[in-house]
Amino acid sequence: MPSTIGNQRQRRRRHNNHNNNNNSNMNLKTIISFLLLACCTTNQITGFTPPHRGECRFFLDTGDTSEWDALLPLGLFHGVTTNPTLLERANEPCTVSNLHRLATKALCSSSSSSSNSSYPPLKEFMCQTWGSTPQEMYDNGMAISAMDRERIVIKVPVTKEGATAATLLGNAGVRICLTACYDHKQALIAGSMGVEYIAPYLGRMTDNGKDGLEECKKMDGIVKGLGSDTRILVASIRDADTLAELAVEGLDTYTFSPAVARMLFDEPLTEKAAGEFEEAAARGGGMVE
């Protein structure tokens, strides 16, 4: 009898241990599943940043979504920028609801059935508010950014009215880019306000008799001299060589057109070498396995 009781106790212990092991395995699987889901969700929400990109931020400057489909899969871009003029050129309505539609396309993992292209979600969507008074600019900026204040940046002209609206928006937790900057002294405004970006128009400054590159270099020096974290988002860039010059001078944040993006890949010697590699691979029996 004692032996029978002992055997029953051993069986119960083995059964309990088995249940405990199962529960531990289930808990571990639950934790792993949760972590994987969190990682995937975080990537969908915040976008993906290549690990060796460093501090640079490239933006594609267009409201034409067919250009997004063509160029965003290249993996160069931190975000896209647009403004009422670019929207007009792309036949896109300058309305809050349409900007929400564009922001959704840019910030969510996107694909185009017509072009069969796809790209990961971007980190930022930058668009411009409008209005004849600071209050109107504030109201529109709040409405535009309401869907995602973490990743929608509101552009505001660097005027007195714009600065007033930007201050109100910033106090409400909206990310700000002061835009239409034409002189290095305007970097003092951005730095002292503590906005995230200021966008000088390099090409247009040069068109108006200024040295656009030198103005941008001075702006960079001003914000650094102030100890500010404001980024100089260089806009109105006409060619890829200017991008390279800016990078050499330590400016690392730009927005540029689809035409300039294509210029970065315009190198006949590289195309020739790539073709030779493919020919050699074909002669060697290379194929996709």
PEVEN-V240612 format. One record per run of one state. SS is the DSSP state (a for helix, b for strand, c for the rest). FROM is the first residue (numbers start at 1). TO is the last residue. If there is no record, write none. Layout:
((SS/FROM/TO) (SS/FROM/TO))
This chain:
((c/1/1) (a/2/46) (c/47/56) (b/57/61) (c/62/64) (a/65/74) (c/75/78) (b/79/81) (c/82/83) (a/84/89) (c/90/95) (a/96/107) (c/108/109) (b/110/112) (c/113/116) (b/117/119) (c/120/123) (b/124/128) (c/129/133) (a/134/145) (c/146/151) (b/152/157) (c/158/159) (a/160/171) (c/172/174) (b/175/181) (c/182/185) (a/186/193) (c/194/196) (b/197/201) (a/202/207) (c/208/211) (a/212/225) (c/226/230) (b/231/232) (c/233/233) (b/234/235) (c/236/239) (a/240/248) (c/249/252) (b/253/256) (c/257/257) (a/258/263) (c/264/267) (a/268/283) (c/284/289))
